Amino acid sequence: MDGLEHVLAEAALGDTGFGPGAAQEWVSLAPAFTAARKRALVEMLAVVLDDHHVPVWDERAFDGAGLHSWALVQMSAVKAILVTAAGSPQRVTDEDVRRLMDTQRAPHVWEGNVLIHLSVLHALARLPGTEALVAEGLHKLRAHQRPDGGLPFVSDTDTWCTATCGAALASAGADPRVQHRLAAHLARRQLPAGGWSYTDLACQSDVDDTSVAVQFLHVLDAERYAGSVQRGMRSLYAVRGDDGGFPTYVAGAPSEASMTAAALGALTLCGQQHAPAVRQGLAFLAGQQHEDGSFPPDWSNSRLHTVFRVLLAARRSARPAPAVRRMVERSADLVRSQQNSDGGWGQQAGDSSDVISTAYGLIALCTQPGANPEPALAAADFLTTAQRAHGGAPPRPDSIGPRPFIFTVPALAEIFTLLALGHLRHRLAPVSAVPPARRSSPAVDGE
């Protein structure tokens, strides 16, 4: 624990107050377009943990244009807490109150988002006549308390893990009967408009889950799951931006590199009719790339996360534009130059190797035709050695939410290891060498 998390822990324990400037570095780790809202979130946490904290108000944090349902609720909760702490409760509007109270009508924690549920309870507790709602909300919250006394960020990530695991099993050529069990589960979890969310408790779809689910279902059996795939594709196109990129959640929000690469992974699998959207999406990605080959922050703490997705999406592009070729070269150079001596990669330059970042790096290497196989084999050795040592230290936390807080999904270490080794399997052996009963498309990306 370090940085802002350390400051928050000390404030919660009453050891120190919330000093000025504690959040500046932390906010810089989030995408630039979220900076004002992230700063307001930190101010809210400071108020909740430190009675003497005087919040800083930034009106930009409370513009609801282009926000998805979770962000809108979080915005109203943050606003209610900050204005009541500042002695201006009249700034809480009827719409703010309606939005907060509506989250408490479900029999479970709203959208499976424990952090937002907590924010809402803190906000409601500062408003008159909400005692019964807060008490019932606390009852719902207790169901998520872990044996160690702590609380998770969200209730679960079951749909996300199922989709990524399905992609990994497909890439590894697992028994089709096992894959169809996962596919049937995903088909049942598809939302009416065609998208998927991270858990069956949530109704807010996202490009991440939808893209991976579409890829898995299409590769497993394009005919059998045609209806689900087509609805999923419609969901992706519904949020596509005019710049050719894709946001995480809703139309009108800023496009993001990682989400765009994920969506292009699905588009490139599903027919030439998507070629114009793919070309525009790749051009958007080329414009987002940094000089060192990396991309802006996303939902992973590893900078190779977006890189491997971009390389997979670009791999299938016919006659890529010069800017796209340069993007691929820079990303490939980044991957090759950052491999550690033990065969793995760390989350950022200079970090020690970890399993999930190494899986991302190995997938990226597998996209490079004619490359020296030794780096890929060294990465595979790192992963298999780590797998044999299972039961030791848990994987380094990689998932981010809300950005840039980091949380752990332990199953992802196994899933991405399998996905990476599946990509290596297809890279080293021709598809014809794989028994038909175990054969699956090497094109499945997983993300």
Salt bridges, closest charged atoms under 4 A:
GLU10 OE2 - HIS6 NE2 3.06
GLU43 OE2 - ARG39 NH2 2.69
GLU43 OE1 - HIS53 NE2 2.75
ASP58 OD2 - ARG60 NH2 2.65
GLU59 OE1 - ARG91 NH2 3.28
GLU95 OE2 - ARG98 NH2 2.52
GLU95 OE2 - ARG99 NH2 3.23
ASP96 OD2 - LYS79 NZ 2.90
ASP102 OD2 - ARG98 NH1 2.59
ASP102 OD1 - ARG105 NE 2.95
ASP175 OD2 - ARG177 NH2 2.66
ASP200 OD2 - ARG189 NE 3.62
ASP208 OD1 - ARG309 NH2 2.45
GLU256 OE1 - ARG403 NH1 2.49
ASP292 OD2 - ARG303 NH1 3.06
ASP298 OD2 - HIS305 ND1 2.59
ASP333 OD1 - ARG336 NH2 2.45
ASP351 OD2 - ARG396 NH1 3.53
GLU414 OE2 - HIS390 ND1 3.29
ASP445 OD1 - ARG315 NH2 3.71
ASP445 OD1 - ARG316 NH2 2.56
GLU447 OE1 - HIS305 NE2 3.10
GLU447 OE1 - ARG309 NH2 2.39
